[in-house]
């Protein structure tokens, strides 16, 4: 009978213990990031000036030769004897100058954009959570019954020894 009573009280008192819950989680993360930005602008201006000159020269020489023959009679329309040799020389010179100027300009603008991103990071997180939950209704009833049974057994033993 003592063994049965002891087992019953032990079972009933086992309900008095609160439950514990332990949760452990480990997370590892790796993050690679890269960020770089470049901007460049180049402006060039080129001017080309070109001048050309052209000179042209013309020279005309006119030679007139008249020869009169006096052995012949005088011409009634001109009133002069027929010409035997007459020489007249006329020189004409003409110069033309032509000048031409050209200007060319060019503008060039170059923009360079670049983006580069480099980075690496690692991390580890360990989370450990321990929580203690209280007793449920069933456990409270079992605990109360165990405490009453333990008190009753202690009272019965005490009455038997003194009585």
DSSP file (Angstrom, degrees, kcal/mol; ACC not computed):
  #  RESIDUE AA STRUCTURE BP1 BP2  ACC     N-H-->O    O-->H-N    N-H-->O    O-->H-N    TCO  KAPPA ALPHA  PHI   PSI    X-CA   Y-CA   Z-CA
    1    1 A X     >        0   0    0      0, 0.0     4,-2.4     0, 0.0     5,-0.2   0.000 360.0 360.0 360.0 -36.1    0.0    0.0    0.0
    2    2 A X  H  >  +     0   0    0      1,-0.2     4,-2.6     2,-0.2     5,-0.2   0.895 360.0  50.9 -63.4 -39.3    2.9    2.4    0.7
    3    3 A X  H  > S+     0   0    0      2,-0.2     4,-2.5     1,-0.2    -1,-0.2   0.913 110.9  47.6 -66.1 -42.1    4.3    1.8   -2.7
    4    4 A X  H  > S+     0   0    0      2,-0.2     4,-2.3     1,-0.2    -2,-0.2   0.915 113.1  48.4 -65.8 -42.5    1.0    2.5   -4.4
    5    5 A X  H  X S+     0   0    0     -4,-2.4     4,-2.4     1,-0.2    -2,-0.2   0.915 111.6  50.0 -63.2 -42.9    0.5    5.7   -2.3
    6    6 A X  H  X S+     0   0    0     -4,-2.6     4,-2.3     1,-0.2    -2,-0.2   0.907 111.7  48.3 -62.6 -42.8    4.0    6.8   -3.1
    7    7 A X  H  X S+     0   0    0     -4,-2.5     4,-2.4     2,-0.2    -2,-0.2   0.896 111.9  49.4 -64.7 -41.3    3.5    6.3   -6.9
    8    8 A X  H  X S+     0   0    0     -4,-2.3     4,-2.4     2,-0.2    -2,-0.2   0.931 112.4  46.7 -65.1 -45.7    0.2    8.1   -6.9
    9    9 A X  H  X S+     0   0    0     -4,-2.4     4,-2.4     1,-0.2    -2,-0.2   0.909 112.5  50.7 -64.0 -41.3    1.6   11.1   -5.0
   10   10 A X  H  X S+     0   0    0     -4,-2.3     4,-1.4     2,-0.2    -2,-0.2   0.909 111.5  48.0 -62.8 -43.2    4.7   11.2   -7.3
   11   11 A X  H  X S+     0   0    0     -4,-2.4     4,-0.6     1,-0.2    -1,-0.2   0.917 113.2  47.3 -63.9 -43.5    2.5   11.2  -10.4
   12   12 A X  H >< S+     0   0    0     -4,-2.4     3,-0.7     1,-0.2   134,-0.4   0.879 111.6  49.9 -68.4 -36.3    0.3   13.9   -9.1
   13   13 A X  H >< S+     0   0    0     -4,-2.4     3,-1.7     1,-0.2     4,-0.3   0.727  96.2  71.4 -74.2 -21.1    3.2   16.1   -8.1
   14   14 A X  H >< S+     0   0    0     -4,-1.4     3,-0.9     1,-0.3    -1,-0.2   0.784  89.4  63.2 -64.7 -25.0    4.8   15.7  -11.5
   15   15 A X  T << S+     0   0    0     -3,-0.7   128,-0.3    -4,-0.6    -1,-0.3   0.618  87.9  72.0 -72.5 -12.2    2.0   17.9  -12.8
   16   16 A X  T <  S+     0   0    0     -3,-1.7    -1,-0.2   126,-0.2     2,-0.2   0.680  74.3  99.8 -78.2 -17.4    3.3   20.8  -10.6
   17   17 A X  S <  S-     0   0    0     -3,-0.9     2,-0.2    -4,-0.3   126,-0.0  -0.498  71.9-131.8 -73.5 134.8    6.4   21.4  -12.8
   18   18 A X        -     0   0    0     -2,-0.2     2,-0.2   117,-0.1   116,-0.2  -0.549  26.0-114.5 -80.9 150.9    6.2   24.3  -15.3
   19   19 A X  E     -A  133   0A   0    114,-0.6   114,-2.0   115,-0.4     2,-0.4  -0.553  24.6-153.4 -87.9 153.9    7.2   23.5  -18.8
   20   20 A X  E     -A  132   0A   0    112,-0.2     2,-0.4    -2,-0.2   112,-0.2  -0.941   4.1-162.8-123.7 146.0   10.2   25.1  -20.5
   21   21 A X  E     -A  131   0A   0    110,-3.0   110,-3.3    -2,-0.4     2,-0.5  -0.992   2.8-167.9-131.8 127.1   10.8   25.7  -24.1
   22   22 A X  E     -A  130   0A   0     -2,-0.4     2,-0.4   108,-0.2   108,-0.2  -0.955   4.7-174.7-115.5 131.3   14.2   26.4  -25.6
   23   23 A X  E     -A  129   0A   0    106,-3.7   106,-4.1    -2,-0.5     2,-0.4  -0.992   2.6-179.9-128.2 127.0   14.5   27.7  -29.2
   24   24 A X  E     +A  128   0A   0     -2,-0.4     2,-0.4   104,-0.3   104,-0.2  -0.993   3.6 173.0-129.6 128.6   17.8   28.2  -30.8
   25   25 A X  E     -A  127   0A   0    102,-3.2   102,-3.5    -2,-0.4     2,-0.5  -0.997  13.2-161.4-136.5 143.0   18.3   29.4  -34.4
   26   26 A X  E     -A  126   0A   0     -2,-0.4     2,-0.4   100,-0.2   100,-0.2  -0.988   8.5-174.0-124.8 127.2   21.4   30.3  -36.3
   27   27 A X  E     -A  125   0A   0     98,-3.6    98,-3.8    -2,-0.5     2,-0.4  -0.970   4.1-170.4-121.6 136.0   21.3   32.5  -39.4
   28   28 A X  E     -A  124   0A   0     -2,-0.4     2,-0.4    96,-0.3    96,-0.3  -0.991   8.8-173.5-123.2 132.0   24.3   33.3  -41.6
   29   29 A X  E     -A  123   0A   0     94,-3.2    94,-2.9    -2,-0.4     2,-0.4  -0.967  11.0-165.2-129.6 146.3   24.0   35.8  -44.4
   30   30 A X  E     -A  122   0A   0     -2,-0.4     2,-0.4    92,-0.2    92,-0.2  -0.996   8.6-174.5-127.0 130.7   26.4   36.9  -47.1
   31   31 A X  E     -A  121   0A   0     90,-3.8    90,-2.6    -2,-0.4     2,-0.6  -0.980   7.1-167.2-132.4 121.2   25.9   40.1  -49.0
   32   32 A X        +     0   0    0     -2,-0.4     2,-0.4    88,-0.3    88,-0.3  -0.934  17.6 169.0-106.5 120.8   28.0   41.2  -52.0
   33   33 A X        -     0   0    0     -2,-0.6     2,-0.4    86,-0.3    85,-0.1  -0.984  12.9-175.3-133.5 146.1   27.5   44.8  -53.0
   34   34 A X        +     0   0    0     -2,-0.4     2,-0.3    83,-0.3    83,-0.3  -0.996   8.4 167.7-139.6 130.1   29.4   47.0  -55.4
   35   35 A X        +     0   0    0     83,-0.6    82,-0.4    -2,-0.4     2,-0.3  -0.889  12.4 137.4-150.7 118.0   28.9   50.7  -56.1
   36   36 A X        -     0   0    0     -2,-0.3    80,-3.9    81,-0.1     2,-0.4  -0.945  22.9-168.0-154.1 137.7   31.0   53.2  -58.0
   37   37 A X  E     -B  115   0B   0     -2,-0.3     2,-0.4    78,-0.3    78,-0.3  -0.993   4.2-176.8-134.1 130.9   30.0   55.9  -60.4
   38   38 A X  E     -B  114   0B   0     76,-3.9    76,-3.1    -2,-0.4     2,-0.4  -0.968   3.4-175.5-127.2 143.6   32.2   57.9  -62.7
   39   39 A X  E     +B  113   0B   0     -2,-0.4     2,-0.4    74,-0.2    74,-0.2  -0.995   5.9 177.9-137.5 130.3   31.2   60.7  -65.1
   40   40 A X  E     -B  112   0B   0     72,-2.8    72,-3.4    -2,-0.4     2,-0.4  -0.998   7.8-169.7-135.6 137.9   33.6   62.4  -67.4
   41   41 A X  E     -B  111   0B   0     -2,-0.4     2,-0.4    70,-0.2    70,-0.2  -0.994   3.2-175.2-128.5 130.1   33.0   65.2  -70.0
   42   42 A X  E     -B  110   0B   0     68,-3.2    68,-3.5    -2,-0.4     2,-0.5  -0.991   3.1-169.5-125.3 129.2   35.6   66.3  -72.6
   43   43 A X  E     -B  109   0B   0     -2,-0.4     2,-0.4    66,-0.2    66,-0.2  -0.978   5.2-177.4-121.6 129.1   35.0   69.2  -74.9
   44   44 A X  E     -B  108   0B   0     64,-3.5    64,-3.2    -2,-0.5     2,-0.4  -0.964   7.6-167.9-124.3 141.2   37.2   70.0  -77.9
   45   45 A X  E     -B  107   0B   0     -2,-0.4     2,-0.4    62,-0.2    62,-0.2  -0.997   6.4-172.6-129.9 128.1   37.0   72.8  -80.3
   46   46 A X  E     -B  106   0B   0     60,-3.0    60,-2.9    -2,-0.4     2,-0.4  -0.976   2.0-170.5-123.2 129.8   39.0   72.8  -83.5
   47   47 A X  E     -B  105   0B   0     -2,-0.4     2,-0.5    58,-0.2    58,-0.2  -0.979   1.4-170.0-121.7 133.4   39.3   75.8  -85.9
   48   48 A X  E     -B  104   0B   0     56,-3.6    56,-3.1    -2,-0.4     2,-0.5  -0.979   2.6-171.2-123.4 119.4   40.9   75.6  -89.3
   49   49 A X  E     -B  103   0B   0     -2,-0.5     2,-0.5    54,-0.2    54,-0.2  -0.946   5.8-177.5-113.9 126.8   41.5   78.7  -91.2
   50   50 A X  E     -B  102   0B   0     52,-3.4    52,-3.5    -2,-0.5     2,-0.4  -0.985   4.5-174.6-129.7 127.1   42.7   78.4  -94.8
   51   51 A X  E     -B  101   0B   0     -2,-0.5     2,-0.4    50,-0.2    50,-0.2  -0.975   2.3-175.7-122.6 131.7   43.5   81.3  -97.1
   52   52 A X  E     -B  100   0B   0     48,-3.4    48,-3.5    -2,-0.4     2,-0.4  -0.989   4.3-166.5-128.8 139.9   44.4   81.0 -100.7
   53   53 A X  E     -B   99   0B   0     -2,-0.4     2,-0.4    46,-0.2    46,-0.2  -0.971   1.8-170.0-125.1 139.1   45.5   83.7 -103.1
   54   54 A X  E     -B   98   0B   0     44,-3.2    44,-3.5    -2,-0.4     2,-0.5  -0.995   2.7-164.9-131.9 129.6   45.6   83.4 -106.8
   55   55 A X  E     -B   97   0B   0     -2,-0.4     2,-0.4    42,-0.2    42,-0.2  -0.949   3.3-171.0-118.4 133.6   47.3   85.9 -109.1
   56   56 A X  E     -B   96   0B   0     40,-3.6    40,-3.8    -2,-0.5     2,-0.5  -0.983   1.7-170.4-125.9 131.0   46.7   86.0 -112.8
   57   57 A X  E     -B   95   0B   0     -2,-0.4     2,-0.4    38,-0.2    38,-0.2  -0.983   2.0-172.6-127.8 127.9   48.6   88.2 -115.2
   58   58 A X  E     -B   94   0B   0     36,-3.6    36,-3.5    -2,-0.5     2,-0.5  -0.952   1.1-171.9-117.4 136.5   47.9   88.8 -118.8
   59   59 A X  E     -B   93   0B   0     -2,-0.4     2,-0.5    34,-0.2    34,-0.3  -0.986   1.5-169.4-131.3 123.4   50.1   90.7 -121.1
   60   60 A X  E     -B   92   0B   0     32,-4.0    32,-3.8    -2,-0.5     2,-0.5  -0.941   2.3-167.1-112.7 130.5   49.1   91.7 -124.7
   61   61 A X  E     -B   91   0B   0     -2,-0.5     2,-0.6    30,-0.2    30,-0.3  -0.973   4.4-169.5-117.1 120.4   51.5   93.0 -127.2
   62   62 A X  E     -B   90   0B   0     28,-4.8    28,-4.7    -2,-0.5     2,-0.5  -0.942   2.8-173.3-112.2 122.4   50.1   94.6 -130.3
   63   63 A X  E     -B   89   0B   0     -2,-0.6     2,-0.5    26,-0.3    26,-0.3  -0.964   2.5-173.5-118.1 122.7   52.5   95.4 -133.1
   64   64 A X  E     -B   88   0B   0     24,-6.2    24,-4.7    -2,-0.5     2,-0.5  -0.969   3.6-171.2-116.1 124.1   51.2   97.3 -136.1
   65   65 A X  E     -     0   0B   0     -2,-0.5    22,-0.6    22,-0.4     2,-0.4  -0.968   3.0-176.6-117.5 127.9   53.6   97.7 -139.0
   66   66 A X  E     -B   86   0B   0     -2,-0.5    19,-0.8    19,-0.1     2,-0.5  -0.992   3.0-172.4-124.7 128.7   52.8  100.0 -142.0
   67   67 A X  E     -Bc  84  85B   0     18,-1.2     2,-0.4    17,-1.0    19,-0.3  -0.986  10.3-154.4-120.5 123.4   55.1  100.3 -145.1
   68   68 A X        -     0   0    0     15,-1.7     2,-0.8    17,-0.6    15,-0.5  -0.776   6.3-147.0 -98.4 139.8   54.3  103.0 -147.7
   69   69 A X    >   -     0   0    0     13,-4.0     3,-0.9    -2,-0.4    13,-0.5  -0.905  11.7-173.4-105.1 109.3   55.4  102.6 -151.2
   70   70 A X  T 3  S+     0   0    0     -2,-0.8    -1,-0.1     1,-0.2     4,-0.1   0.632  75.1  74.8 -79.8 -13.8   56.1  106.1 -152.6
   71   71 A X  T 3  S+     0   0    0     11,-0.1    -1,-0.2    -3,-0.1     2,-0.2   0.645  89.5  72.4 -72.5 -12.5   56.7  104.9 -156.1
   72   72 A X  S <  S-     0   0    0     -3,-0.9     3,-0.1    10,-0.2    10,-0.1  -0.641  95.6 -95.1-100.5 159.1   53.0  104.5 -156.4
   73   73 A X        -     0   0    0     -2,-0.2     9,-0.6     1,-0.1     2,-0.1  -0.254  48.5 -88.5 -73.2 165.4   50.4  107.3 -156.7
   74   74 A X  B     -D   81   0C   0      7,-0.2     2,-0.4     1,-0.1     7,-0.3  -0.423  40.3-114.0 -74.2 142.1   48.5  108.6 -153.6
   75   75 A X     >  -     0   0    0      5,-2.1     4,-2.3     1,-0.1     5,-0.4  -0.674  18.1-147.1 -80.4 126.2   45.3  107.0 -152.7
   76   76 A X  T  4 S+     0   0    0     -2,-0.4    -1,-0.1     1,-0.2     5,-0.0   0.796  93.8  52.0 -69.2 -26.7   42.4  109.4 -153.2
   77   77 A X  T  4 S+     0   0    0      1,-0.1    -1,-0.2     3,-0.1    -2,-0.0   0.883 123.8  24.7 -78.5 -37.7   40.3  108.0 -150.3
   78   78 A X  T  4 S-     0   0    0      2,-0.2    -2,-0.2    -3,-0.1    -1,-0.1   0.719  93.1-135.6 -98.0 -25.5   43.0  108.2 -147.6
   79   79 A X     <  +     0   0    0     -4,-2.3     2,-0.3     1,-0.3    -3,-0.1   0.672  70.0 103.4  77.5  17.3   45.1  110.9 -149.1
   80   80 A X  S    S-     0   0    0     -5,-0.4    -5,-2.1    -7,-0.1    -1,-0.3  -0.922  77.1-104.2-126.4 153.0   48.3  109.0 -148.3
   81   81 A X  B     -D   74   0C   0     -2,-0.3    -7,-0.2    -7,-0.3   -11,-0.1  -0.325  58.3 -77.9 -67.5 161.2   50.6  107.1 -150.5
   82   82 A X        -     0   0    0     -9,-0.6   -13,-4.0   -13,-0.5     2,-0.2  -0.362  55.4-110.9 -62.3 139.9   50.4  103.4 -150.2
   83   83 A X        -     0   0    0    -15,-0.5   -15,-1.7     1,-0.2   -16,-0.4  -0.488  31.5-178.4 -76.7 136.9   52.1  102.2 -147.1
   84   84 A X  E    S-B   67   0B   0      1,-0.3   -17,-1.0   -18,-0.3   -16,-0.4   0.866  72.4 -11.8 -99.5 -53.4   55.3  100.1 -147.5
   85   85 A X  E     +c   67   0B   0    -19,-0.8   -18,-1.2   -17,-0.1   -17,-0.6  -0.960  61.9 167.9-147.5 129.7   56.2   99.3 -143.8
   86   86 A X  E     -B   66   0B   0     -2,-0.3     2,-0.5   -19,-0.3   -19,-0.2  -0.981  12.7-166.0-139.5 130.8   54.7  100.8 -140.6
   87   87 A X  E     +     0   0B   0    -22,-0.6   -22,-0.4    -2,-0.3     2,-0.4  -0.975  12.2 168.6-123.6 125.1   55.4   99.3 -137.1
   88   88 A X  E     -B   64   0B   0    -24,-4.7   -24,-6.2    -2,-0.5     2,-0.5  -1.000  13.4-163.7-132.1 132.0   53.5  100.2 -134.0
   89   89 A X  E     -B   63   0B   0     -2,-0.4     2,-0.4   -26,-0.3   -26,-0.3  -0.970   6.7-177.4-122.2 127.0   53.8   98.2 -130.8
   90   90 A X  E     -B   62   0B   0    -28,-4.7   -28,-4.8    -2,-0.5     2,-0.5  -0.981   8.0-160.9-123.1 132.1   51.3   98.5 -128.0
   91   91 A X  E     -B   61   0B   0     -2,-0.4     2,-0.4   -30,-0.3   -30,-0.2  -0.956   6.9-175.3-115.4 128.5   51.7   96.6 -124.7
   92   92 A X  E     -B   60   0B   0    -32,-3.8   -32,-4.0    -2,-0.5     2,-0.5  -0.988   2.4-171.2-122.7 130.9   48.8   95.9 -122.3
   93   93 A X  E     -B   59   0B   0     -2,-0.4     2,-0.4   -34,-0.3   -34,-0.2  -0.979   2.6-176.3-122.8 129.8   49.3   94.3 -119.0
   94   94 A X  E     -B   58   0B   0    -36,-3.5   -36,-3.6    -2,-0.5     2,-0.5  -0.990   4.4-167.1-127.1 134.3   46.4   93.2 -116.8
   95   95 A X  E     -B   57   0B   0     -2,-0.4     2,-0.5   -38,-0.2   -38,-0.2  -0.982   1.9-171.5-123.0 127.9   46.7   91.7 -113.3
   96   96 A X  E     -B   56   0B   0    -40,-3.8   -40,-3.6    -2,-0.5     2,-0.5  -0.974   2.3-167.5-118.5 131.7   43.9   89.9 -111.4
   97   97 A X  E     -B   55   0B   0     -2,-0.5     2,-0.5   -42,-0.2   -42,-0.2  -0.977   3.5-174.2-119.1 126.3   44.3   88.9 -107.8
   98   98 A X  E     -B   54   0B   0    -44,-3.5   -44,-3.2    -2,-0.5     2,-0.4  -0.982   2.9-173.0-122.2 125.4   41.7   86.6 -106.3
   99   99 A X  E     -B   53   0B   0     -2,-0.5     2,-0.4   -46,-0.2   -46,-0.2  -0.960   1.0-173.4-122.0 135.0   41.9   85.8 -102.6
  100  100 A X  E     -B   52   0B   0    -48,-3.5   -48,-3.4    -2,-0.4     2,-0.4  -0.991   2.9-168.0-131.1 132.4   39.7   83.3 -100.8
  101  101 A X  E     -B   51   0B   0     -2,-0.4     2,-0.4   -50,-0.2   -50,-0.2  -0.975   3.8-173.4-123.2 133.5   39.5   82.6  -97.1
  102  102 A X  E     -B   50   0B   0    -52,-3.5   -52,-3.4    -2,-0.4     2,-0.5  -0.977   4.2-169.4-125.4 138.2   37.8   79.7  -95.5
  103  103 A X  E     -B   49   0B   0     -2,-0.4     2,-0.4   -54,-0.2   -54,-0.2  -0.990   6.1-178.5-128.1 124.4   37.2   79.0  -91.8
  104  104 A X  E     -B   48   0B   0    -56,-3.1   -56,-3.6    -2,-0.5     2,-0.4  -0.968   2.4-175.7-120.1 136.3   36.0   75.7  -90.5
  105  105 A X  E     -B   47   0B   0     -2,-0.4     2,-0.4   -58,-0.2   -58,-0.2  -0.987   3.8-171.8-132.6 146.2   35.3   75.0  -86.9
  106  106 A X  E     -B   46   0B   0    -60,-2.9   -60,-3.0    -2,-0.4     2,-0.5  -0.999   5.9-161.1-136.8 134.9   34.3   71.8  -85.2
  107  107 A X  E     -B   45   0B   0     -2,-0.4     2,-0.4   -62,-0.2   -62,-0.2  -0.960   8.4-173.4-116.7 134.5   33.2   71.2  -81.7
  108  108 A X  E     -B   44   0B   0    -64,-3.2   -64,-3.5    -2,-0.5     2,-0.5  -0.993   3.7-174.1-128.9 130.4   33.2   67.8  -80.1
  109  109 A X  E     -B   43   0B   0     -2,-0.4     2,-0.5   -66,-0.2   -66,-0.2  -0.992   4.3-171.0-126.2 127.8   31.9   66.9  -76.7
  110  110 A X  E     -B   42   0B   0    -68,-3.5   -68,-3.2    -2,-0.5     2,-0.5  -0.968   2.0-169.3-121.2 129.0   32.4   63.5  -75.2
  111  111 A X  E     -B   41   0B   0     -2,-0.5     2,-0.5   -70,-0.2   -70,-0.2  -0.969   2.5-166.5-118.9 133.7   30.7   62.2  -72.1
  112  112 A X  E     -B   40   0B   0    -72,-3.4   -72,-2.8    -2,-0.5     2,-0.4  -0.976   3.6-173.1-121.9 124.2   31.7   59.0  -70.4
  113  113 A X  E     +B   39   0B   0     -2,-0.5     2,-0.4   -74,-0.2   -74,-0.2  -0.949   7.9 174.0-115.8 135.7   29.6   57.4  -67.7
  114  114 A X  E     -B   38   0B   0    -76,-3.1   -76,-3.9    -2,-0.4     2,-0.4  -1.000  12.1-171.5-141.9 143.7   30.7   54.4  -65.8
  115  115 A X  E     +B   37   0B   0     -2,-0.4     2,-0.4   -78,-0.3   -78,-0.3  -0.989  10.1 169.9-136.6 126.8   29.2   52.6  -62.8
  116  116 A X        -     0   0    0    -80,-3.9     2,-0.4    -2,-0.4   -81,-0.1  -1.000   8.9-170.7-137.9 136.5   31.1   49.9  -60.9
  117  117 A X        +     0   0    0     -2,-0.4     2,-0.4   -82,-0.4   -83,-0.3  -0.990  10.7 165.3-133.6 126.1   30.0   48.3  -57.7
  118  118 A X        +     0   0    0     -2,-0.4   -83,-0.6   -83,-0.1   -84,-0.3  -0.997  14.3 130.8-141.1 133.8   32.1   46.0  -55.5
  119  119 A X        -     0   0    0     -2,-0.4     2,-0.3   -85,-0.2   -86,-0.3  -0.912  25.7-164.1-175.9 153.1   31.5   44.8  -51.9
  120  120 A X        +     0   0    0    -88,-0.3     2,-0.4    -2,-0.3   -88,-0.3  -0.976  12.8 168.3-147.9 130.1   31.3   41.8  -49.7
  121  121 A X  E     -A   31   0A   0    -90,-2.6   -90,-3.8    -2,-0.3     2,-0.4  -0.998   9.6-169.2-143.8 144.2   29.9   41.3  -46.2
  122  122 A X  E     +A   30   0A   0     -2,-0.4     2,-0.3   -92,-0.2   -92,-0.2  -0.951   9.1 175.4-128.8 149.2   29.2   38.3  -44.1
  123  123 A X  E     -A   29   0A   0    -94,-2.9   -94,-3.2    -2,-0.4     2,-0.4  -0.996  14.8-159.2-152.6 152.4   27.3   38.0  -40.9
  124  124 A X  E     -A   28   0A   0     -2,-0.3     2,-0.4   -96,-0.3   -96,-0.3  -0.999   6.8-169.6-133.9 137.0   26.1   35.4  -38.5
  125  125 A X  E     -A   27   0A   0    -98,-3.8   -98,-3.6    -2,-0.4     2,-0.5  -0.991   2.2-169.4-129.7 126.1   23.3   35.7  -36.0
  126  126 A X  E     -A   26   0A   0     -2,-0.4     2,-0.5  -100,-0.2  -100,-0.2  -0.967   6.9-171.0-115.3 121.9   22.6   33.2  -33.3
  127  127 A X  E     -A   25   0A   0   -102,-3.5  -102,-3.2    -2,-0.5     2,-0.5  -0.955   4.0-176.9-116.7 123.6   19.3   33.6  -31.5
  128  128 A X  E     -A   24   0A   0     -2,-0.5     2,-0.5  -104,-0.2  -104,-0.3  -0.976   4.3-175.6-122.8 121.0   18.6   31.5  -28.4
  129  129 A X  E     -A   23   0A   0   -106,-4.1  -106,-3.7    -2,-0.5     2,-0.5  -0.962   6.6-174.7-120.8 127.3   15.3   32.0  -26.7
  130  130 A X  E     +A   22   0A   0     -2,-0.5     2,-0.4  -108,-0.2  -108,-0.2  -0.982  10.6 179.7-119.5 124.2   14.3   30.3  -23.6
  131  131 A X  E     -A   21   0A   0   -110,-3.3  -110,-3.0    -2,-0.5     2,-0.6  -0.950  17.6-149.9-126.6 147.3   10.7   30.7  -22.4
  132  132 A X  E     -A   20   0A   0     -2,-0.4     2,-0.4  -112,-0.2  -112,-0.2  -0.957  13.5-158.7-116.7 123.6    9.0   29.4  -19.4
  133  133 A X  E     -A   19   0A   0   -114,-2.0  -114,-0.6    -2,-0.6     3,-0.1  -0.764  16.5-121.6-101.7 148.5    5.3   28.7  -19.7
  134  134 A X        -     0   0    0     -2,-0.4  -115,-0.4  -116,-0.2     2,-0.2  -0.050  43.8 -71.9 -74.8-175.8    3.1   28.5  -16.7
  135  135 A X        -     0   0    0   -117,-0.1    -1,-0.2     1,-0.1  -117,-0.1  -0.526  43.2-130.0 -83.0 145.8    0.9   25.5  -15.8
  136  136 A X     >  -     0   0    0     -2,-0.2     4,-2.0    -3,-0.1     5,-0.2  -0.316  33.7 -96.8 -82.5 174.4   -2.1   24.6  -17.8
  137  137 A X  H  > S+     0   0    0      1,-0.2     4,-1.9     2,-0.2     5,-0.1   0.902 124.2  50.3 -61.7 -41.9   -5.5   24.0  -16.1
  138  138 A X  H  > S+     0   0    0      1,-0.2     4,-2.4     2,-0.2    -1,-0.2   0.895 110.0  50.5 -64.3 -40.6   -5.0   20.2  -16.1
  139  139 A X  H  > S+     0   0    0      1,-0.2     4,-2.7     2,-0.2    -1,-0.2   0.878 107.7  53.5 -67.1 -36.6   -1.6   20.5  -14.5
  140  140 A X  H  X S+     0   0    0     -4,-2.0     4,-2.7     2,-0.2    -1,-0.2   0.914 109.5  48.0 -64.0 -40.8   -3.0   22.8  -11.8
  141  141 A X  H  X S+     0   0    0     -4,-1.9     4,-2.6     2,-0.2    -2,-0.2   0.938 113.7  47.2 -64.2 -45.5   -5.6   20.2  -10.9
  142  142 A X  H  X S+     0   0    0     -4,-2.4     4,-2.3     1,-0.2    -2,-0.2   0.897 113.0  49.2 -62.6 -40.0   -3.0   17.4  -10.8
  143  143 A X  H  X S+     0   0    0     -4,-2.7     4,-2.7  -128,-0.3     5,-0.2   0.925 111.6  48.0 -65.7 -45.5   -0.7   19.5   -8.7
  144  144 A X  H  X S+     0   0    0     -4,-2.7     4,-2.4     1,-0.2    -2,-0.2   0.915 112.3  49.6 -62.7 -41.2   -3.4   20.4   -6.2
  145  145 A X  H  X S+     0   0    0     -4,-2.6     4,-2.5     2,-0.2    -1,-0.2   0.893 111.8  49.5 -64.8 -37.6   -4.5   16.8   -6.0
  146  146 A X  H  X S+     0   0    0     -4,-2.3     4,-2.8  -134,-0.4    -2,-0.2   0.904 110.9  48.5 -65.8 -42.4   -0.8   15.8   -5.4
  147  147 A X  H  X S+     0   0    0     -4,-2.7     4,-2.5     2,-0.2    -2,-0.2   0.910 113.9  47.0 -65.8 -40.8   -0.3   18.4   -2.7
  148  148 A X  H  X S+     0   0    0     -4,-2.4     4,-2.9    -5,-0.2    -2,-0.2   0.910 113.4  48.2 -65.8 -41.4   -3.6   17.3   -1.0
  149  149 A X  H  X S+     0   0    0     -4,-2.5     4,-2.6     2,-0.2    -2,-0.2   0.913 112.6  48.6 -65.1 -40.7   -2.6   13.6   -1.3
  150  150 A X  H  X S+     0   0    0     -4,-2.8     4,-2.4     2,-0.2    -2,-0.2   0.907 113.2  47.4 -64.9 -41.6    0.9   14.4    0.1
  151  151 A X  H  X S+     0   0    0     -4,-2.5     4,-2.3     2,-0.2    -2,-0.2   0.908 112.8  49.1 -65.4 -40.2   -0.7   16.4    3.0
  152  152 A X  H  X S+     0   0    0     -4,-2.9     4,-2.5     2,-0.2    -2,-0.2   0.899 112.2  48.1 -66.1 -39.6   -3.1   13.5    3.7
  153  153 A X  H  X S+     0   0    0     -4,-2.6     4,-2.5     2,-0.2     5,-0.2   0.899 111.7  49.7 -66.8 -39.9   -0.4   10.9    3.7
  154  154 A X  H  X S+     0   0    0     -4,-2.4     4,-2.2     1,-0.2    -2,-0.2   0.903 112.8  47.4 -65.9 -38.8    1.7   13.1    6.0
  155  155 A X  H  X S+     0   0    0     -4,-2.3     4,-2.2     2,-0.2    -2,-0.2   0.899 111.6  50.1 -68.2 -40.0   -1.2   13.5    8.3
  156  156 A X  H  X S+     0   0    0     -4,-2.5     4,-1.8     2,-0.2    -2,-0.2   0.907 112.3  47.6 -64.2 -42.3   -2.0    9.7    8.2
  157  157 A X  H  X S+     0   0    0     -4,-2.5     4,-1.7     1,-0.2    -2,-0.2   0.902 112.4  49.2 -65.6 -40.0    1.6    8.9    9.0
  158  158 A X  H  X S+     0   0    0     -4,-2.2     4,-1.5     1,-0.2    -2,-0.2   0.880 110.9  50.0 -67.1 -36.4    1.7   11.4   11.9
  159  159 A X  H  X S+     0   0    0     -4,-2.2     4,-0.8     1,-0.2    -1,-0.2   0.846 109.4  52.2 -70.4 -34.1   -1.6   10.0   13.3
  160  160 A X  H  < S+     0   0    0     -4,-1.8    -1,-0.2     1,-0.2    -2,-0.2   0.850 109.0  48.5 -71.0 -35.3   -0.3    6.5   13.2
  161  161 A X  H  < S+     0   0    0     -4,-1.7    -1,-0.2     1,-0.2    -2,-0.2   0.844 118.8  38.2 -75.7 -35.0    2.9    7.3   15.1
  162  162 A X  H  <        0   0    0     -4,-1.5    -1,-0.2    -5,-0.2    -2,-0.2   0.506 360.0 360.0 -93.8  -4.5    1.2    9.2   17.8
  163  163 A X     <        0   0    0     -4,-0.8    -1,-0.2    -5,-0.1    -2,-0.2   0.460 360.0 360.0-119.3 360.0   -1.7    7.1   18.2
